[in-house]
Amino acid sequence: MRNFKFAINTSTIIPFDLSVIDQVKVAAEAGYDGIELWVKDLQAFLEKGGSLNELTDCLKESDIEVVNAISFFKWSDSDEATRKQGLLEAEQEMKLLKEIGCKAVAAPPSGNLADIPLQTIADHYHELIMLANQIGIDVYLEFWGKALKLKTLSEAIFIAIESELPDVKILLDPFHMYIGDSNFTGLAYLRQEHIGIFHVNDYPAEPQRDVINDSDRVFPGDGIAPTEQIATYLEKINYNGYLSLELFIEDYGTQSALEVARYGLKRMKQTYL
């Protein structure tokens, strides 16, 4: 039996320009178990006079968990000064996220990694994890299909192994597996504890793989992704963590944020359960 929990990445409702408070309320009313917040949205909320107490109260009242956060600090970069600054930003952001009870933050290849050996990236990831452990938050290793390094599942697994850390958690995403040409059968080599969170999305046959963009993502089941195969792999390894809807659709027409969120949850359950 498939026993997943469901979250929404707030990228999905970007067009509605909601505050983090309203993002939480929409996710809760739509029926999600968790939410992935963007750090920039949290910072904007605080800059406009919002408080962490207000947000934590809202999360408690809504009975929803902040399961991950999206940020782009440059934890691995060919320029050492840039990397050190990235670690300072990571520390500040992780402490902020810890205060609202956020479980984890994503670590994508957002720096200049092109000329860095994978082993060095693994060493940098080890350093980031040591920092996160002091704060008490997880860091999910994320690969991007269009990145020059850390673009495939196999590279993420290499970094996880060579980091000399026993419990690295990877952030998985069908869209990035597709555009980076990762083989979906690679999911069979993972154990459930290796998956931090699984982003849910789909992609059409057109535009083609080499030119498709984030904004071309579609709701699960509306594209050509091997969704049933993916769900079966997750079931076989007994993954019971979060599936999180992550879309970047720019215009939903006349639909409200709540209607989009509800439809997204419906499609997730139809295609993954």
C-alpha positions in Angstrom: 0.0 0.0 0.0 1.3 3.5 -0.9 1.4 5.6 2.2 2.7 9.0 1.2 2.2 12.4 2.9 1.4 15.4 0.8 2.9 18.9 0.7 2.9 21.9 -1.5 5.9 23.9 -2.6 4.8 27.5 -2.6 6.4 28.0 -6.0 3.1 26.4 -7.2 1.1 29.5 -6.1 3.7 32.2 -7.0 1.3 34.0 -9.4 -1.0 34.9 -6.5 1.7 36.9 -4.6 0.6 35.7 -1.2 2.3 36.4 2.1 3.7 33.3 4.0 0.7 33.5 6.3 -1.7 33.3 3.4 0.4 30.5 1.8 0.1 28.5 5.0 -3.6 29.1 5.2 -4.2 28.1 1.6 -2.2 24.9 2.0 -4.0 23.9 5.1 -7.5 24.7 3.7 -6.7 22.7 0.6 -5.9 19.6 2.7 -2.1 19.3 2.6 -0.1 17.8 5.4 3.0 20.0 4.9 4.4 23.0 3.1 7.7 24.0 1.6 8.4 27.7 2.1 10.8 29.9 0.1 13.3 31.7 2.4 13.0 34.9 0.3 9.2 34.9 1.1 9.9 34.4 4.8 12.4 37.3 4.7 10.0 39.6 2.9 7.3 38.8 5.5 9.7 39.8 8.3 10.8 42.9 6.5 7.2 44.1 6.1 6.7 43.8 9.9 5.6 40.2 10.3 6.9 38.2 13.2 8.1 34.6 13.7 5.6 34.2 16.5 2.8 35.2 14.2 3.9 32.6 11.7 4.5 29.8 14.2 1.0 30.5 15.7 -0.5 30.3 12.2 1.3 27.0 11.5 0.1 25.6 14.8 -3.5 26.7 14.3 -3.4 25.3 10.7 -1.9 22.0 11.9 0.6 22.0 9.0 4.3 21.2 9.0 7.1 23.2 7.3 8.8 20.1 5.8 11.5 21.9 3.8 12.6 25.4 2.7 14.0 26.6 -0.7 17.0 28.7 -0.7 20.1 29.4 -3.0 23.1 30.0 -0.7 26.3 29.1 -2.5 27.6 26.3 -0.3 29.9 25.0 -3.0 31.6 27.5 -5.4 34.9 27.7 -7.3 35.6 31.0 -5.6 36.4 30.3 -2.0 35.3 33.8 -0.8 31.9 33.2 -2.4 31.6 29.8 -0.8 32.5 31.1 2.7 29.9 33.9 2.3 27.4 31.2 1.2 28.1 29.3 4.4 27.5 32.4 6.4 24.1 32.9 4.6 23.3 29.3 5.1 23.9 29.5 8.9 21.7 32.6 9.2 18.9 31.1 7.2 19.0 27.7 8.9 18.8 29.4 12.3 15.8 31.4 11.1 14.1 28.2 9.7 14.8 26.3 12.9 12.8 29.0 14.8 9.7 28.2 12.9 10.1 24.4 13.2 11.2 23.8 9.7 12.7 20.3 9.3 15.1 21.0 6.4 16.5 23.2 3.7 17.5 22.3 0.2 21.1 22.6 -1.1 21.0 22.8 -4.9 24.0 23.5 -7.2 23.3 27.2 -7.1 27.0 28.3 -7.1 29.6 28.1 -9.9 30.4 24.4 -9.7 31.5 23.8 -13.3 35.2 23.5 -12.6 35.0 21.8 -9.2 35.6 18.0 -9.0 32.8 16.0 -7.6 35.0 14.9 -4.7 35.5 18.6 -3.7 31.7 19.2 -3.9 31.3 16.2 -1.6 33.8 17.8 0.9 31.9 21.1 0.8 28.6 19.2 1.4 30.2 17.5 4.4 31.1 21.0 5.8 27.6 22.2 5.2 26.1 19.2 7.0 28.4 19.7 10.0 27.1 23.3 10.3 23.5 22.2 10.0 24.0 19.5 12.7 25.1 22.2 15.1 21.8 24.1 14.4 19.6 21.0 14.4 18.2 21.0 10.9 18.5 18.7 7.9 20.0 19.6 4.5 18.6 17.9 1.4 21.1 17.5 -1.4 19.4 18.6 -4.6 20.5 18.1 -8.2 19.4 20.3 -11.1 19.1 18.8 -14.6 20.5 21.9 -16.3 23.4 22.4 -13.9 27.0 21.8 -15.1 27.8 19.7 -12.0 25.4 18.0 -9.6 22.9 17.6 -12.5 22.0 13.9 -12.2 20.9 11.4 -9.6 24.2 9.4 -10.1 26.3 12.5 -9.3 24.2 13.2 -6.2 24.7 9.6 -5.1 28.5 9.9 -5.7 28.6 13.1 -3.6 26.5 11.4 -0.9 28.9 8.5 -0.7 32.1 10.5 -0.9 30.9 13.0 1.7 31.6 10.2 4.3 28.2 10.9 5.9 26.1 7.9 6.7 22.6 9.5 6.3 22.6 11.9 3.4 19.1 12.7 2.2 18.5 13.6 -1.5 15.8 15.8 -2.9 14.3 14.1 -5.9 12.4 15.7 -8.8 11.1 14.1 -11.9 11.5 17.3 -14.0 15.2 17.5 -13.1 15.7 13.8 -13.7 14.2 14.2 -17.1 16.1 17.3 -18.3 19.3 16.0 -16.8 18.8 12.6 -18.5 18.9 10.7 -15.2 17.6 7.1 -15.6 14.4 6.6 -13.5 15.5 3.0 -12.8 18.2 4.6 -10.6 15.5 5.1 -8.0 15.6 1.4 -7.3 19.1 1.9 -5.8 17.9 4.2 -3.0 16.5 3.3 0.4 13.7 5.2 1.9 16.0 7.0 4.4 18.0 8.4 1.4 15.1 10.5 0.3 14.6 13.8 2.0 11.5 14.8 0.0 10.1 14.0 -3.4 9.0 16.9 -5.6 6.0 16.0 -7.7 5.4 17.4 -11.2 5.0 16.4 -14.8 6.3 17.6 -18.2 4.9 17.6 -21.7 6.5 16.1 -24.8 6.9 19.6 -26.2 9.1 21.7 -25.8 11.8 19.1 -26.1 14.1 18.2 -23.3 17.0 20.5 -24.3 14.9 23.6 -24.3 12.1 23.0 -21.8 11.8 25.4 -18.9 10.5 25.2 -15.3 7.4 27.2 -16.4 6.6 24.3 -18.8 5.9 21.9 -15.9 2.4 20.6 -15.7 0.3 18.9 -13.0 1.1 15.2 -12.3 -0.6 12.9 -14.9 -0.9 15.7 -17.5 2.4 15.0 -19.2 4.7 12.1 -20.2 6.6 11.4 -17.0 6.6 7.7 -16.0 4.6 8.6 -12.9 3.3 5.0 -12.2 6.8 3.7 -12.5 8.1 6.3 -10.1 5.3 5.6 -7.6 6.0 1.9 -7.8 9.7 2.4 -7.1 8.8 4.5 -4.1 6.4 1.9 -2.9 8.9 -0.9 -3.2 11.4 0.9 -1.0 8.6 1.7 1.5 9.0 5.4 1.1 6.3 7.0 3.3 7.6 10.6 3.4 6.4 13.7 1.6 5.5 14.2 -2.0 5.5 17.9 -2.6 3.8 19.6 -5.6 6.3 21.9 -7.2 5.1 23.8 -10.3 6.1 27.1 -11.9 3.0 27.8 -14.0 2.8 31.5 -14.6 -0.9 32.0 -15.2 -3.8 29.9 -13.9 -6.5 32.0 -15.6 -9.5 32.7 -13.4 -8.6 30.0 -10.7 -7.8 31.1 -7.2 -4.8 30.0 -5.2 -7.1 27.7 -3.2 -8.6 26.1 -6.3 -5.1 25.5 -7.7 -3.9 24.0 -4.5 -6.9 21.7 -4.2 -6.6 20.6 -7.8 -2.9 19.9 -7.3 -3.6 17.7 -4.3 -6.3 15.8 -6.2 -4.0 15.1 -9.1 -1.2 14.0 -6.8 -3.5 11.5 -5.1 -5.0 10.3 -8.4 -1.5 9.6 -9.9 0.6 8.5 -6.9 -1.8 6.5 -4.8 
